[in-house]
Amino acid sequence: MWMGLLGLLQGKLSTQAIALAAYSLSSYLAIAFAVNNFYDAESDALNPRKDNPFVRGCSKSAVHLVAVNQLVALLLVAACAPIPSFIAYAAAVSLAVAYSAPPFRLKGVAGLDLLSHVFYFGVLPFYFSAALVGAEASPTVFYTASILGAYSAFLQLRNLSEDRGYDRTAGDKTLFVEHPLVSQALLYASGAFSVVGAALLSPLSAAVALPLSLLLGWKLGWERFVDSFVVVSLSLPAVAALCGFY
């Protein structure tokens, strides 16, 4: 949701754009997590970190309800959004479903699990919202999208690392299952790229974000340093521009 809202702040806001983005992004997240939870119920039942509603007896009719709502959201975006925005949204929804659901189940294919996540949980939600508000195709927008892609890779690799044993048991040949050393190197590299990219995009915002991020990193681990630094550094310029201060 944050990545989509960040894209929304790249252009001129309107009540219609805000309402459409809020509904369509919420629907998108709902279908992404509903499908993922449904097809991961077996492995999630073994994983104490997961709180999968389908493990606790949620009916599969919930997925059907979410899917119908997603169809409504797609039709609404098709009717009200610019064509580039609709294409980005449709692509994000398609990848989110293909990530978890057969016959594609990209989550179970080493390499594609990471690449698909970079787009459907990073670049595409940002671009959908940016195009929705008519943001110009500027170097800043493309640069921000690349940072979000790297940060999405970091989030995915961290998740795959934590779930490696359960994914192996479920038969998913994720990147961390098949190539753990390469995946670990990519985890560090994507985290470093995200931090450096965010700092170069807005040094002033990075300076503001650094103290809090260092504190969180010291208390909760280096991954939380990356999270807070990237989110705060990228959010501050967009909020400042919205308020007319930047």
Contacts in CASP RR format, 6 or more apart in sequence:
PFRMAT RR
TARGET T0000
AUTHOR 0000-0000-0000
METHOD contacts of the structure
MODEL  1
MWMGLLGLLQGKLSTQAIALAAYSLSSYLAIAFAVNNFYDAESDALNPRK
DNPFVRGCSKSAVHLVAVNQLVALLLVAACAPIPSFIAYAAAVSLAVAYS
APPFRLKGVAGLDLLSHVFYFGVLPFYFSAALVGAEASPTVFYTASILGA
YSAFLQLRNLSEDRGYDRTAGDKTLFVEHPLVSQALLYASGAFSVVGAAL
LSPLSAAVALPLSLLLGWKLGWERFVDSFVVVSLSLPAVAALCGFY
1 25 0 8 1.000
1 26 0 8 1.000
1 29 0 8 1.000
2 231 0 8 1.000
2 235 0 8 1.000
3 121 0 8 1.000
3 122 0 8 1.000
3 125 0 8 1.000
3 126 0 8 1.000
3 148 0 8 1.000
3 152 0 8 1.000
4 21 0 8 1.000
4 25 0 8 1.000
4 125 0 8 1.000
4 126 0 8 1.000
4 128 0 8 1.000
4 129 0 8 1.000
5 21 0 8 1.000
5 25 0 8 1.000
5 129 0 8 1.000
6 126 0 8 1.000
6 129 0 8 1.000
6 144 0 8 1.000
6 148 0 8 1.000
6 234 0 8 1.000
6 235 0 8 1.000
6 238 0 8 1.000
7 125 0 8 1.000
7 126 0 8 1.000
7 127 0 8 1.000
7 129 0 8 1.000
7 130 0 8 1.000
7 133 0 8 1.000
7 135 0 8 1.000
7 144 0 8 1.000
7 238 0 8 1.000
8 17 0 8 1.000
8 18 0 8 1.000
8 21 0 8 1.000
8 129 0 8 1.000
8 130 0 8 1.000
8 132 0 8 1.000
8 133 0 8 1.000
9 238 0 8 1.000
9 239 0 8 1.000
9 241 0 8 1.000
9 242 0 8 1.000
10 129 0 8 1.000
10 130 0 8 1.000
10 133 0 8 1.000
10 135 0 8 1.000
10 141 0 8 1.000
10 144 0 8 1.000
10 238 0 8 1.000
11 130 0 8 1.000
11 133 0 8 1.000
11 134 0 8 1.000
11 135 0 8 1.000
12 133 0 8 1.000
12 134 0 8 1.000
13 133 0 8 1.000
13 242 0 8 1.000
14 133 0 8 1.000
16 80 0 8 1.000
17 132 0 8 1.000
17 133 0 8 1.000
20 76 0 8 1.000
20 77 0 8 1.000
20 80 0 8 1.000
20 81 0 8 1.000
20 132 0 8 1.000
21 129 0 8 1.000
21 132 0 8 1.000
23 73 0 8 1.000
23 76 0 8 1.000
24 73 0 8 1.000
24 76 0 8 1.000
24 77 0 8 1.000
24 89 0 8 1.000
24 128 0 8 1.000
25 125 0 8 1.000
25 128 0 8 1.000
25 129 0 8 1.000
27 66 0 8 1.000
27 69 0 8 1.000
27 70 0 8 1.000
27 72 0 8 1.000
27 73 0 8 1.000
28 70 0 8 1.000
28 73 0 8 1.000
28 89 0 8 1.000
28 92 0 8 1.000
28 93 0 8 1.000
28 96 0 8 1.000
28 125 0 8 1.000
30 66 0 8 1.000
30 69 0 8 1.000
30 70 0 8 1.000
31 66 0 8 1.000
31 67 0 8 1.000
31 69 0 8 1.000
31 70 0 8 1.000
31 93 0 8 1.000
31 96 0 8 1.000
31 97 0 8 1.000
32 93 0 8 1.000
32 96 0 8 1.000
32 97 0 8 1.000
32 99 0 8 1.000
32 100 0 8 1.000
32 120 0 8 1.000
32 121 0 8 1.000
34 62 0 8 1.000
34 63 0 8 1.000
34 66 0 8 1.000
34 67 0 8 1.000
35 63 0 8 1.000
35 96 0 8 1.000
35 97 0 8 1.000
35 100 0 8 1.000
35 101 0 8 1.000
36 99 0 8 1.000
36 100 0 8 1.000
36 107 0 8 1.000
37 44 0 8 1.000
37 52 0 8 1.000
37 53 0 8 1.000
37 54 0 8 1.000
38 54 0 8 1.000
38 60 0 8 1.000
38 63 0 8 1.000
38 100 0 8 1.000
39 100 0 8 1.000
39 101 0 8 1.000
39 102 0 8 1.000
39 105 0 8 1.000
40 50 0 8 1.000
40 52 0 8 1.000
40 100 0 8 1.000
40 170 0 8 1.000
41 52 0 8 1.000
41 54 0 8 1.000
41 55 0 8 1.000
42 170 0 8 1.000
43 163 0 8 1.000
43 166 0 8 1.000
43 167 0 8 1.000
43 169 0 8 1.000
43 170 0 8 1.000
43 172 0 8 1.000
44 50 0 8 1.000
44 52 0 8 1.000
44 54 0 8 1.000
44 55 0 8 1.000
44 166 0 8 1.000
45 52 0 8 1.000
45 55 0 8 1.000
46 166 0 8 1.000
46 169 0 8 1.000
47 163 0 8 1.000
47 166 0 8 1.000
49 162 0 8 1.000
49 163 0 8 1.000
53 62 0 8 1.000
54 60 0 8 1.000
70 93 0 8 1.000
74 89 0 8 1.000
74 90 0 8 1.000
74 93 0 8 1.000
77 85 0 8 1.000
77 86 0 8 1.000
77 89 0 8 1.000
77 90 0 8 1.000
78 86 0 8 1.000
81 89 0 8 1.000
81 128 0 8 1.000
81 131 0 8 1.000
81 132 0 8 1.000
82 131 0 8 1.000
82 132 0 8 1.000
82 134 0 8 1.000
84 127 0 8 1.000
84 131 0 8 1.000
85 127 0 8 1.000
85 128 0 8 1.000
85 129 0 8 1.000
85 131 0 8 1.000
85 132 0 8 1.000
88 124 0 8 1.000
88 127 0 8 1.000
88 128 0 8 1.000
88 131 0 8 1.000
89 124 0 8 1.000
89 128 0 8 1.000
91 119 0 8 1.000
91 120 0 8 1.000
91 124 0 8 1.000
92 119 0 8 1.000
92 120 0 8 1.000
92 124 0 8 1.000
92 125 0 8 1.000
92 128 0 8 1.000
95 106 0 8 1.000
95 116 0 8 1.000
95 119 0 8 1.000
95 120 0 8 1.000
95 124 0 8 1.000
96 120 0 8 1.000
96 121 0 8 1.000
98 104 0 8 1.000
98 105 0 8 1.000
98 106 0 8 1.000
98 116 0 8 1.000
99 105 0 8 1.000
99 106 0 8 1.000
99 107 0 8 1.000
99 113 0 8 1.000
99 116 0 8 1.000
99 117 0 8 1.000
99 120 0 8 1.000
100 107 0 8 1.000
105 172 0 8 1.000
106 112 0 8 1.000
106 113 0 8 1.000
106 116 0 8 1.000
107 113 0 8 1.000
107 172 0 8 1.000
107 174 0 8 1.000
108 167 0 8 1.000
108 171 0 8 1.000
108 172 0 8 1.000
108 173 0 8 1.000
108 174 0 8 1.000
109 173 0 8 1.000
110 173 0 8 1.000
110 174 0 8 1.000
110 175 0 8 1.000
110 177 0 8 1.000
110 178 0 8 1.000
110 179 0 8 1.000
111 175 0 8 1.000
113 156 0 8 1.000
113 160 0 8 1.000
113 172 0 8 1.000
113 174 0 8 1.000
113 175 0 8 1.000
114 153 0 8 1.000
114 156 0 8 1.000
114 157 0 8 1.000
114 160 0 8 1.000
114 175 0 8 1.000
114 186 0 8 1.000
117 152 0 8 1.000
117 153 0 8 1.000
117 155 0 8 1.000
117 156 0 8 1.000
118 149 0 8 1.000
118 150 0 8 1.000
118 152 0 8 1.000
118 153 0 8 1.000
118 156 0 8 1.000
119 149 0 8 1.000
121 152 0 8 1.000
121 155 0 8 1.000
121 156 0 8 1.000
122 148 0 8 1.000
122 149 0 8 1.000
122 151 0 8 1.000
122 152 0 8 1.000
123 145 0 8 1.000
123 148 0 8 1.000
123 149 0 8 1.000
123 152 0 8 1.000
126 144 0 8 1.000
126 145 0 8 1.000
126 148 0 8 1.000
127 145 0 8 1.000
130 141 0 8 1.000
135 141 0 8 1.000
140 201 0 8 1.000
143 197 0 8 1.000
143 201 0 8 1.000
144 201 0 8 1.000
144 234 0 8 1.000
147 193 0 8 1.000
147 194 0 8 1.000
147 197 0 8 1.000
147 198 0 8 1.000
147 201 0 8 1.000
147 230 0 8 1.000
147 234 0 8 1.000
148 234 0 8 1.000
150 190 0 8 1.000
150 191 0 8 1.000
150 193 0 8 1.000
150 194 0 8 1.000
150 197 0 8 1.000
151 190 0 8 1.000
151 191 0 8 1.000
151 194 0 8 1.000
151 226 0 8 1.000
151 230 0 8 1.000
153 186 0 8 1.000
153 190 0 8 1.000
154 187 0 8 1.000
154 190 0 8 1.000
154 191 0 8 1.000
154 194 0 8 1.000
154 226 0 8 1.000
157 175 0 8 1.000
157 176 0 8 1.000
157 183 0 8 1.000
157 186 0 8 1.000
157 187 0 8 1.000
157 190 0 8 1.000
158 187 0 8 1.000
158 223 0 8 1.000
160 167 0 8 1.000
160 174 0 8 1.000
160 175 0 8 1.000
160 176 0 8 1.000
160 177 0 8 1.000
160 183 0 8 1.000
161 176 0 8 1.000
161 183 0 8 1.000
161 184 0 8 1.000
161 187 0 8 1.000
163 174 0 8 1.000
163 176 0 8 1.000
164 174 0 8 1.000
164 176 0 8 1.000
164 177 0 8 1.000
164 180 0 8 1.000
165 177 0 8 1.000
167 174 0 8 1.000
167 176 0 8 1.000
167 177 0 8 1.000
168 177 0 8 1.000
175 182 0 8 1.000
175 183 0 8 1.000
175 186 0 8 1.000
176 183 0 8 1.000
191 226 0 8 1.000
194 226 0 8 1.000
194 230 0 8 1.000
195 225 0 8 1.000
195 226 0 8 1.000
195 229 0 8 1.000
195 230 0 8 1.000
198 205 0 8 1.000
198 206 0 8 1.000
198 209 0 8 1.000
198 229 0 8 1.000
198 230 0 8 1.000
198 233 0 8 1.000
198 234 0 8 1.000
199 206 0 8 1.000
199 229 0 8 1.000
199 233 0 8 1.000
201 233 0 8 1.000
201 234 0 8 1.000
201 237 0 8 1.000
202 233 0 8 1.000
202 234 0 8 1.000
202 236 0 8 1.000
202 237 0 8 1.000
205 232 0 8 1.000
205 233 0 8 1.000
205 234 0 8 1.000
205 235 0 8 1.000
205 236 0 8 1.000
205 237 0 8 1.000
206 229 0 8 1.000
206 233 0 8 1.000
208 232 0 8 1.000
208 236 0 8 1.000
209 228 0 8 1.000
209 229 0 8 1.000
209 232 0 8 1.000
209 233 0 8 1.000
209 236 0 8 1.000
210 229 0 8 1.000
212 228 0 8 1.000
212 232 0 8 1.000
213 225 0 8 1.000
213 228 0 8 1.000
213 229 0 8 1.000
213 232 0 8 1.000
214 225 0 8 1.000
216 224 0 8 1.000
216 225 0 8 1.000
216 227 0 8 1.000
216 228 0 8 1.000
217 223 0 8 1.000
217 224 0 8 1.000
217 225 0 8 1.000
217 228 0 8 1.000
237 246 0 8 1.000
240 246 0 8 1.000
END
